[in-house]
Amino acid sequence: MVDFSAISLENQEVIDFLRRDLRLKSIYQEIISQKIVSQVAQEQALSVTAEEVQAELDKIRYENYFEHPAQLLAWLAEQMSTLSDLQQRIYERLLSQKLARHLFSEAAQNFFSQHRSEFEQALIYRIKIPYESLAYEVFYQIEEEELNFFEAAHLYDANESRRLQCGYAGKQQRGEISPEIAERLFNAQIGEVLGPFKNADNTYELFLVDEIFPPTLTSTLYESLLNQMFQEWIENRLDIYISSLRPSQDTERS
């Protein structure tokens, strides 16, 4: 691995490169977002303990197979970073997580309760067929038991990876499927073949529902809702922050 630690670059060189590479805005956004998090967390009396930071450090050592602290330090040096930098980054990440839970834990649970049906899941198989006439022909062959759905998927599905899995599309939430199709799918009998449904690209699809799963607020779904709400809040606070700077900037220009 190339060691960059001996290379010296002027700060302006780095900024100019990031500007040319169209990454400067995102870095500004991340820095200001972290300032907002730190300020609001302080207002809410939230903090991260040294023990919590150390626990995350131990995870990093375990995940990277660093048996000794010296290996972690050597790896950080290769990244042109320090243990203090890593500890600060861990602190900031944990603080953001605590603030997200503090602000939106109840809201995430309420959103799930109010939109339960959107999180209903179905284990489905599907066949995408490029022509309407062929789609109906395949459908009638399945109906007449001339071939089963899985054989038809293996023969006709235009999606190659799905064709190799005989139409298997996995679990999908109701909210991820167009409303008119979702209404049929989630009211279908298990094993019932539905379609053909016309897609926006003028292809046609057949569906088979293998299993229906009631909506459940899993830890993964909870974290997803929490993160979405937190990111929307951050974006709103960023807009407020930037707007607050504009009058003074306009005054300076005049």
N, C-alpha and C positions, 0 to 999 in steps of 0.2 A: 504494500500500500504506500502511495506517495505521501511524504510528510510535508504538509504545507505550513507548519508552524514557523519556519524560518523566513517565509515570504512576507514582505511588508507592502501593504497597499494603503494609499491615502483614503481617508474617509470619503472624499468627494468622488474618487474613482468608483467606490462601491455604490454610492448613491446614483451616479450617472449610469452605471451598468443596470441597476435595478429599474431605473426610469426607462431606459431603452428596452429592457426586457418586459416592460409593463407589469412589474411586480411591486413597484414602490407603493402604489395605492393600497394594495392588500396588506402590506407591512404596516403602513400608517394606520390602517383600520384595526389591525390586531393590537398595536401598541395603545391606541386610544381606547379600544374596548377593554383592555386590561386595566387601564387607569380608571375607567368607569366602574368596573367590578370592584377594584380595591376601595374606591371611595364609598360605594354603596354598602359593601361588606362592613366597612368601618362604622358607617352610620347604623347598621343593623347589629353591631357588636359581634360579628362573625370573625373567626380566626382559625388558623390551622396550627396544630401542635407540632413540636419537633418529633414526637413519636410517630405521628401520622406521616410526616415527610420521610422518616427513616424506614417505615414499613414499605413505602413506595420504592425507595432506594434498594431495599432488599429484594423486591420483586424484579427490578431491573437487573440486578446481579444474577438472580436465579434464571431469568429468561435468556440472558446472554452467556450463561455458563461461566460466570466469573466466580471462581472459588475463593479468591482473595481480593481484598480492597484494592491492592496495587494493580490488579488487572483492570478494574473499573477506572482507576486514575489514568492508566496508560491508554485506554480506549477513549476517554474524554480528551486527552491530549491530542490524539489523532484527529478528533473532531474539532480541534482548536477551541476547546471549551475547558471548564474547570468544574470541580466538585461543587463549588459555591454557585456557579451558573445553573447546574443541574438541580440543586436543591431549591433555588429560587423559582425555577420553572415548574418544579413539582408543587411548590407552595402555591403558585398562581393557578395551576390547573385544579388543585384540590379546593382552593378558595372559590373558583368559578363553580365547581360542582356543588359546594355547600350553599352558595348563593342561589343557584338554580333551584335546589330543593326548598330552600327557605321561601323563595318567592312563588314557586309554581307547583309544589308537591300536591297541594289540595286541588288546584286548578286542573292539573293533569288527570287526577282521579275523577273529578267532576265531568271533565270533557268526555272521558271514556263512558261514564254512566249515562250521559245525555246522548251519546252517539253509538250506543252498543251495537246496533245492527250493522254499522259500517265495519266493525271489526269481527263480524262473523266470518268464518273461513270455510273453504271447501277444498277438498282434494280432488283435482280435476284432471281429466285427459282431454286433449283437443286435437283436431285435425284441420289443418289449413289447406284449402284446395283452391287453385287459381281460377277455375271455371265453374259457373253456376250449374250448367248441365251435368258436369261430372260430380259436383257436390251432391246434387239430388240423386244421382245414380248410386253413389256410394251410400247415401242415407237409406235408400230403399233396399239396397242389398243387405244392409245391416238389419233393417226392419224385417226382411224376409228370411233372415238368418242364413243367407248365402255365405256370409263371412261375418266374423265378430268385429267389434270396434277396434280392438288392438291390432288385429291383422290388417284392417283397413288403414290404420295410422301408419303401420310399418310399410305399407305399399304406397300410400298417397300423400302423406303429410309433406308439405313444401318446406317445412322447417327440418333441416337435416338432423340436428342434434336430438330433436324431439322424435323424429321418425325412428331413430335408432333405439329409442326408449319406448316405442309403441304408443306414442302420443302423450306420455307422462309430462304434465306441466307443473306438478307439485301443488302445494297449498297456496291459495290466493284469497286475499280479503275481499269482502264485498265491495269496499270502497275503491279497490284497484280495477274493478271491472265496470264496463259501461252499464248504466242503470237498467236499460231495457233487457240486457242479457243477464245481469245479476238477478233481476226479479224472477226470471225463469229458472236460473240455475239453483237458487236457494229455496225454491219451492218444488223442485223436481224430486222424483223418486230416485233412490240410490240405484245406480246402474242404468238409468234412463238416458237415452241418446236424444240430444236436443240440437235443433238447427234445420237446415243451414242458416247461419246469420251472415249478412253481408257486412264486410269491413269497409273502411274509408278508402282503402287501396283497391277496391273492387275484387277482392278475394272473398272466399266464403269459408266459414268454420263450423265444424260439428263439435259438440261437447258431450262428455260423459262425466257425471258426478259420482265419485267413488265413496266419498264420506263428507259429512257436514260436522264442523266443529263449532260449538257455542262460543260466543265472545268471552275471552278471558284476558284480564289485565296482567299479562306476564311481565317479568322484570325487564325484558327486552323492549316490549311495547311501552311500558311506563317510562323507561329511559329515553325512548324515541320521542314520546310526547313532551316530556320534560325539556329535552334538548331543543325541540322545535319552538316551544314557547319562549325559552330563554334566548334563542337566537333572534326571534322576532323582537323581543324586548331590547336586546343589545342594539339591533338595527334602529329601533325607534329612538333610543338614547343617543346613538351616534348622530342621527338627524338633528336632534335637539341641540347637541353639542356644537355641531357644525353651523347650525343656524345662529347660535349665540355669538359666533365669531364674525359673522358677515357684517353687522353694523360697524364694528370697529375697523374692519378691513376696508369697508367703503369709505369711512371717514378718513383713513390714512391715504387712500387714493386721491380724494378730493383735496 
